[in-house]
Each structure stands twice: as C-alpha cells, then as structure tokens.
C-alpha cells in the first residue's frame, strides 16, 4: 500500500578584513525610507543569502520580516544546510514553490531550520504564547524558508526550546533531523491531511524490530541511528567510507555496511536469515529503490524521504503494483507538510526527543560551519556527501 505523505569541524572563519566586517555590520543595521500617508517610514533591513537566476548565492540587503500574530522574530545564529536548499539553489524554484511564495506560505529565501534568540513578538500574539515565548529565549525551529538570513519569522508552534546543556550551534542540528526521523519512524499517529488519525497497529518502528538506515552519517542518518537504538530497535546502517562506518559504529549501529565494499542486499539477507528488515529509512532515492524492496521483509515498511524517485515510473498505478507484498510505503517530505502537521510533530519532539538529547543519549554532530559569504562552498560540500554530520551557516 502506497502512502504519499507531505503534500523530507571547526567553524571556518571569513577572510574579510576588519574594515569590510565593520562595513557589513553597518549595512545590516541600514534602513530604507519609503513614503506613507503619514510621512516617511523607515524599513529595517537585514543580510540574507539570495539565490540568483544563474544559480549563484549572494549576500544581499533585504527587508527584515515582520512577525504576524502567533509568530516570533528570531535573530538567527546558525542555519542548517539541507538537501532541498541545495537543489533549489541549483535548479531553481518549482511551480509549486513559486505558488507557495506568492501566497505567503513560504519565504522566498532559502533555509529550513535555524537556531537563535527570540528578539520580537508578533502583534496579537496570544497571552499564553506571550508567557511561553519571551524575548531573549534561546530556540531552534523548523521554517518554510527564510533561515538563510539574519532574522526569520517563525510560528510559535514550530519552535523548540533547549537548556544550557545544548549550545546554540548544536541546536541548529536538531529541527529538521529530529522532526523528520521522529515523525516518520516513531510517531504513533499518522499525519494525514492535517489530521492525526490512529494508524494500524505495528505500522511504526517498535522495540525489537530491525531497521536499515541508508546514509548513516548524514544529518538524518546520525539522528535515526541513535533514536532507533534509544527506542530499542536493531539497527543496520550503510555508509561509503571506513571513516563513516566507524562513526556509525560509534553512534550505536549494530551492523555497518560499506556499500563500496559489500552488497548491502546480500549482507542484510544473510544477517536476517533471508527474512529482510522490518523498516528501511532511505534518503538516497531511486538509485536504491528496487534494491531496498529486495531486502525488506514481507509486510515491511519503506520510508522514502522525498518523492523525486516517483518520476522514474510512468504512472502511479505502476508504482502500486511493485508494493503488493509490503505493508506501507511512505513518501515523506517534512518541508511540504501543513503548518498544523508540523506543530503536531514539534510538540512530540519537544516532549519525547529533546529529553534524550539533553541527557546525552542522542549526540549532535556538527561537521563544519561556514559564513554566509561561503554558502556556495557549503552547498558544494553538502552535494558531494563528503561530510560527517551537519553543515551550518553563520551570519
């Protein structure tokens, strides 16, 4: 049965001189003046990374967002680099994305997650939210675009709090990975059409079940390995280098497979005595799709992050025929979930995942931090896959 959901080192210092840094600070505080019926009005500006039509990433001065009711303005300290950002900057915006930007659902700037500090509250924010989300509160958040900027407006339902046990830099590695992994592997209610409806028993990863996690050293992979172990699952993980295999083992994977040295299908079938695994979490896409089915247990579940693989098939009906022996195939993309869905996910992550992070049961791995001016380099590294852990941008 096919279930289509969602519609998924060291800080590198800039080479700029003191003078240019000073100029940029002055620019970030600049204002532009426009006329109104009551006279000139100053518009606050900020620095943001803008994807040009030529596929370049440039830092420009743009209007600072104004938070709406039940939104807060977050001063961004770090923004996470994610696959959809890389693809959008390289290939441009899809018609669906353009439509969402036009109706104000999505920011026209890149960036799906960030960490920072609340610096302003939207007018008309509820009394309850005003008490919970105060100015100067440290937060991390999932956003529908806009994190590649000095400031971003965030719905209060998409904010996560964290204690001093977690640094602001570490917190930037949490939102996308935590919300994606928890919602797709562990939430006990399926999110569908904005409603949380009870799903059939056993349709999510349970203690004692087996799970194969592809891309074990990606941001999602690192989080998935640890959360699966924390929940009592038996974890198999794939990676492409000895260094990444060592990291997967350090994170707790029971069996690690170097796909450049071994056929993961053969290893899985041998290790499970021909039965296959209960669940597969895959961010790779069509390249692994058919082979995933070969090592999935009958009645098992394949969770495919992102739906681009479906373009390889002529019709939706043809895809369904492939899945007759499997219980559930999820095509998931966190970015396209409704605001209500995201709020439900964030609420569970705050209550059930953040404690595991705070206690050290789930470690946060940062590969490298780039400045805004180095965003193109950060995207290149993300695209290459030659990294272990999260890649971040810092204003």
C-alpha positions in Angstrom: 0.0 0.0 0.0 1.4 3.3 -1.0 1.1 6.2 1.4 2.2 9.5 0.0 2.8 12.0 2.8 3.8 15.6 2.9 1.7 17.0 0.3 11.6 15.3 4.0 34.6 20.8 12.4 35.5 23.7 13.3 34.0 27.0 12.3 35.7 28.3 9.2 36.4 32.0 9.6 35.9 34.5 6.9 38.8 36.1 5.1 37.2 39.5 5.2 39.2 42.2 6.8 38.2 44.3 9.8 37.2 47.1 7.6 34.8 45.0 5.5 33.3 43.4 8.6 32.6 46.8 10.0 31.0 48.0 6.8 28.8 44.9 6.7 27.7 45.4 10.4 26.8 49.0 9.4 24.9 47.7 6.4 23.0 45.1 8.4 21.6 48.0 10.5 20.7 50.1 7.5 17.2 51.3 6.7 15.5 52.3 3.6 12.9 55.1 3.5 9.5 54.8 1.8 6.6 57.3 1.8 3.3 56.6 3.6 0.2 58.7 4.1 1.6 59.7 7.5 5.0 60.6 6.2 8.3 58.7 5.6 8.6 55.3 7.2 11.9 53.5 7.9 12.1 49.9 6.8 14.5 47.7 8.7 16.9 45.7 6.6 19.0 42.5 7.1 21.6 40.5 5.4 20.2 37.3 3.6 21.6 34.8 1.2 19.8 35.2 -2.2 19.8 32.5 -4.9 20.1 34.2 -8.3 18.6 33.0 -11.5 22.1 32.0 -12.6 22.3 29.6 -9.6 24.7 31.8 -7.6 24.4 32.5 -3.9 24.9 36.1 -2.9 24.5 38.0 0.3 22.2 41.0 -0.1 20.4 43.5 2.0 16.7 42.7 2.1 13.7 43.8 4.2 13.6 42.3 7.6 10.4 40.1 8.2 7.7 41.4 10.5 6.2 38.6 12.7 2.5 38.1 12.4 0.0 37.1 15.1 1.3 34.0 17.0 4.7 34.4 15.4 8.0 35.5 16.8 11.0 37.1 15.2 14.2 35.0 15.7 17.7 36.5 15.4 19.5 33.7 13.6 22.8 32.5 15.0 23.1 29.3 12.8 21.1 27.9 9.9 21.2 24.3 8.8 22.1 23.3 5.2 19.6 20.8 3.8 19.2 18.9 0.5 16.1 20.9 -0.7 18.1 24.2 -0.2 20.9 22.8 -2.4 18.5 21.6 -5.1 16.5 24.8 -5.2 19.6 27.0 -5.5 21.0 24.8 -8.3 17.9 24.0 -10.3 15.6 26.9 -9.4 12.2 27.0 -7.9 9.4 24.6 -8.9 6.0 25.9 -9.9 4.7 24.6 -6.5 7.3 26.5 -4.6 6.7 29.7 -6.5 2.9 29.4 -5.8 3.6 28.9 -2.1 5.9 32.0 -2.1 3.3 34.1 -3.8 0.6 33.3 -1.3 3.0 34.0 1.6 3.1 30.4 2.8 6.9 30.1 2.1 9.6 32.7 2.4 11.4 33.5 -0.9 14.7 32.9 0.8 16.5 29.6 1.5 16.9 27.8 4.8 14.6 25.3 6.5 15.9 25.3 10.1 17.8 27.6 12.4 18.8 28.3 16.0 19.0 31.7 17.7 17.2 34.0 20.1 13.7 35.5 20.1 14.0 39.2 19.6 10.4 40.3 19.0 6.8 39.0 19.3 4.2 39.4 16.7 1.3 41.8 17.3 -1.8 40.0 18.5 0.2 37.1 20.0 -1.9 35.2 22.5 -1.5 35.7 26.2 -0.5 32.1 26.6 2.2 32.2 23.9 3.4 35.6 25.2 4.1 33.9 28.6 5.8 30.8 27.0 7.9 32.5 24.3 9.5 35.6 25.8 12.1 37.8 24.3 15.7 36.6 24.7 14.6 32.9 24.8 17.0 30.6 23.0 15.2 28.5 20.4 15.7 26.3 17.4 13.0 25.9 14.8 11.8 24.4 11.5 10.8 27.1 9.0 9.4 27.1 5.5 12.3 29.1 4.0 14.0 32.2 5.4 16.6 30.7 7.7 19.5 31.9 5.5 19.1 35.3 6.9 19.9 37.4 10.0 16.2 37.3 11.1 13.3 34.9 10.4 9.7 35.0 11.5 8.6 31.7 13.0 5.1 30.4 14.1 5.3 29.6 17.8 4.1 26.0 17.1 7.3 25.4 15.1 9.7 26.4 17.9 11.8 24.1 20.2 13.3 25.1 23.5 16.6 23.8 24.8 18.6 24.2 28.0 22.2 25.3 28.6 23.3 21.7 28.2 23.0 22.3 24.4 24.8 25.2 22.7 23.1 27.4 20.2 25.4 26.0 17.5 24.5 22.4 18.4 20.8 23.2 18.5 20.8 24.1 14.8 21.4 20.4 14.0 18.2 19.4 15.7 15.0 20.7 14.0 14.9 19.0 10.5 16.6 15.7 11.5 14.6 15.3 14.8 11.2 16.2 13.2 11.8 14.1 10.1 13.1 11.0 12.0 10.5 11.1 14.8 7.5 11.7 12.6 8.4 9.0 10.1 9.7 6.3 12.4 8.2 6.8 15.8 5.0 8.9 15.9 2.1 6.7 17.0 -0.4 8.7 14.9 -0.2 9.2 11.2 -0.3 12.8 10.0 -2.7 12.9 7.0 -4.4 15.9 5.5 -3.7 17.9 8.6 -5.3 15.4 11.0 -3.7 13.0 13.4 -5.6 9.7 12.9 -5.0 6.4 14.6 -3.0 4.1 12.4 -3.0 0.4 12.3 -1.0 -1.5 15.0 2.6 -2.0 14.2 2.9 0.5 11.4 5.8 2.3 13.0 9.2 1.1 14.2 8.9 -0.7 17.5 11.4 -2.1 20.1 13.0 -5.3 18.9 12.3 -4.6 15.2 15.0 -4.3 12.6 15.7 -1.1 10.6 18.1 -0.3 7.8 19.2 3.3 7.7 20.9 4.5 4.5 23.3 7.4 4.7 24.2 6.7 8.3 26.5 9.8 8.5 24.0 12.3 7.1 22.2 14.6 9.5 19.1 12.4 9.3 21.1 9.2 9.4 23.1 10.2 12.5 19.9 11.1 14.3 18.0 8.0 13.1 20.7 5.5 14.3 20.7 7.0 17.8 16.9 7.4 18.2 16.3 3.8 16.9 18.8 2.4 19.4 17.3 4.6 22.1 13.8 3.1 21.3 15.2 -0.5 21.4 15.4 -1.3 17.7 18.1 -3.4 16.0 20.0 -1.0 13.6 21.7 -1.7 10.3 23.4 1.3 8.6 25.1 1.9 5.3 27.9 4.4 4.5 30.6 4.7 1.8 33.9 5.2 3.7 35.7 3.5 6.5 35.6 6.7 8.5 31.9 6.9 8.1 31.5 3.2 9.1 33.5 3.9 12.2 31.2 6.8 13.1 28.1 4.7 12.6 29.5 2.1 15.0 30.3 4.9 17.5 26.7 6.1 17.3 25.5 2.6 18.2 24.6 0.8 14.9 24.6 -3.0 15.4 25.8 -3.7 11.9 27.5 -1.3 9.5 27.8 -1.9 5.8 30.3 -0.1 3.5 28.4 -0.1 0.2 31.6 0.4 -1.8 32.9 -2.9 -0.5 29.8 -5.0 0.1 26.4 -5.5 -1.4 24.1 -4.3 1.3 21.2 -6.5 0.0 23.3 -9.7 0.4 24.6 -8.6 3.9 21.0 -7.8 5.1 19.6 -11.1 3.8 22.5 -13.1 5.3 22.2 -11.3 8.7 18.4 -11.7 8.9 18.5 -15.4 7.6 16.7 -14.3 4.4 13.8 -12.6 6.1 14.9 -9.0 5.5 14.3 -6.0 7.8 11.1 -4.5 9.2 11.8 -0.9 8.2 14.1 0.9 5.8 14.8 4.7 6.1 16.2 6.0 2.8 17.3 9.4 1.8 19.1 8.2 -1.4 16.2 7.9 -3.7 15.6 5.9 -6.9 19.1 4.6 -7.0 18.3 2.2 -4.1 14.6 1.8 -4.6 14.4 -1.6 -6.2 17.3 -3.0 -4.1 15.5 -1.8 -1.0 12.5 -3.9 -1.8 14.8 -6.9 -2.2 15.9 -6.7 1.5 12.6 -5.6 3.0 10.7 -8.2 5.0 7.3 -9.2 3.6 4.9 -6.8 5.3 7.7 -4.4 6.0 7.8 -0.6 5.6 9.9 1.6 3.4 10.2 5.2 4.4 11.4 7.2 1.4 12.4 10.8 2.3 11.5 12.9 -0.6 9.4 11.9 -3.6 11.6 12.6 -6.6 12.1 8.8 -7.2 8.5 8.5 -8.4 9.4 10.4 -11.6 11.2 7.2 -12.7 7.8 5.4 -13.1 5.3 6.0 -15.9 2.3 6.1 -13.6 1.2 5.9 -10.0 -0.6 2.6 -10.8 2.6 1.0 -11.9 4.2 2.0 -8.6 1.4 0.4 -6.6 2.0 -2.9 -8.4 5.5 -3.0 -7.0 4.2 -2.7 -3.4 1.8 -5.6 -3.3 4.0 -7.6 -0.8 4.7 -4.6 1.5 2.5 -3.1 4.2 3.3 0.6 3.8 5.5 2.8 1.6 5.8 6.3 2.9 6.9 9.1 0.6 7.7 11.8 3.1 8.9 15.4 2.9 8.7 17.5 6.1 9.0 20.7 4.2 5.7 20.2 2.4 3.6 19.2 5.5 0.9 21.7 6.6 1.6 24.1 9.4 -0.8 22.0 11.6 1.1 18.8 10.9 4.4 20.5 11.7 3.0 21.8 15.0 1.9 18.2 16.0 5.4 16.9 15.1 7.3 19.7 17.0 5.1 19.1 20.1 6.1 15.4 20.2 9.7 16.2 19.5 9.8 18.7 22.4 8.4 16.2 24.8 9.9 12.9 23.7 13.1 13.6 21.8 14.6 16.7 23.4 15.0 14.9 26.8 17.1 12.2 25.0 19.3 14.9 23.5 19.6 16.8 26.8 20.6 13.6 28.6 23.3 12.8 26.1 21.5 9.7 24.7 21.4 11.3 21.3 24.6 13.2 20.3 24.6 16.2 18.0 27.4 16.0 15.3 28.5 19.2 13.5 30.8 18.8 10.5 31.6 22.4 9.7 30.4 25.9 10.0 30.5 28.3 7.0 29.9 32.1 6.9 27.0 33.4 4.8 29.6 34.5 2.2 30.7 30.9 2.0 27.3 29.5 1.3 28.2 28.2 -2.2 31.1 26.3 -0.7 28.7 24.8 2.0 26.3 23.7 -0.7 29.0 22.1 -2.7 30.2 20.1 0.3 26.6 19.1 1.0 26.1 17.9 -2.5 29.3 15.9 -2.5 28.4 13.9 0.6 31.9 14.2 1.8 31.0 15.1 5.3 30.0 13.5 8.6 27.3 15.4 10.4 25.5 18.7 10.0 26.7 21.6 7.8 25.8 25.0 9.2 25.8 28.6 8.1 26.6 31.5 10.4 25.8 35.2 9.7 
